[in-house]
Amino acid sequence: MKKAIITVVGKDTVGIIAKVCTYLSENKVNVLDISQTIVSGYFNMMMIVDLENSAVSYDTLVKELETVGEEIGVIIKIQLEDIFDMMHRI
């Protein structure tokens, strides 16, 4: 399994989860876990996804998720689990 962490942050609007999940589904990226909160009108979501069967490369995911975020007014970032773990190791 090739895991990655996706974060989505921005002003809350209707359809954020739907838009992100639709993009992931269309590209065969499996959502393993998802957590989202809204605090004072700001949306924050963290997803753990499996890229093993992804229809596109990791670099393409990075660029296209950024574009999806721009379209809906949020910031979307993706990091491979290995890199995320190394960055947050004490």
QUIDA-V723630 format. One record per residue. N is the residue number from 1. RES is the residue in three letters. PSI is psi in radians with two decimals (none if undefined). Layout:
<<N	RES	PSI> <N	RES	PSI>>
This chain:
<<1	MET	2.39> <2	LYS	1.72> <3	LYS	2.65> <4	ALA	2.77> <5	ILE	2.23> <6	ILE	2.30> <7	THR	2.49> <8	VAL	2.15> <9	VAL	2.41> <10	GLY	-3.10> <11	LYS	2.34> <12	ASP	2.31> <13	THR	2.86> <14	VAL	2.34> <15	GLY	0.07> <16	ILE	-0.92> <17	ILE	-0.75> <18	ALA	-0.79> <19	LYS	-0.80> <20	VAL	-0.82> <21	CYS	-0.60> <22	THR	-0.79> <23	TYR	-0.82> <24	LEU	-0.78> <25	SER	-0.78> <26	GLU	-0.43> <27	ASN	0.30> <28	LYS	0.64> <29	VAL	2.12> <30	ASN	2.24> <31	VAL	2.08> <32	LEU	-0.64> <33	ASP	2.61> <34	ILE	2.42> <35	SER	2.33> <36	GLN	2.55> <37	THR	2.77> <38	ILE	2.14> <39	VAL	2.08> <40	SER	0.72> <41	GLY	0.03> <42	TYR	2.29> <43	PHE	2.37> <44	ASN	2.16> <45	MET	2.45> <46	MET	2.31> <47	MET	2.48> <48	ILE	2.19> <49	VAL	2.75> <50	ASP	2.11> <51	LEU	0.03> <52	GLU	-0.76> <53	ASN	0.31> <54	SER	2.40> <55	ALA	-0.21> <56	VAL	2.86> <57	SER	2.85> <58	TYR	-0.77> <59	ASP	-0.66> <60	THR	-0.73> <61	LEU	-0.79> <62	VAL	-0.89> <63	LYS	-0.80> <64	GLU	-0.61> <65	LEU	-0.63> <66	GLU	-0.76> <67	THR	-0.76> <68	VAL	-0.78> <69	GLY	-0.77> <70	GLU	-0.69> <71	GLU	-0.59> <72	ILE	0.09> <73	GLY	0.52> <74	VAL	2.94> <75	ILE	2.16> <76	ILE	2.20> <77	LYS	2.57> <78	ILE	2.40> <79	GLN	2.45> <80	LEU	2.51> <81	GLU	-0.73> <82	ASP	-0.79> <83	ILE	-0.75> <84	PHE	-0.80> <85	ASP	-0.75> <86	MET	-0.68> <87	MET	-0.50> <88	HIS	0.28> <89	ARG	2.37> <90	ILE	none>>
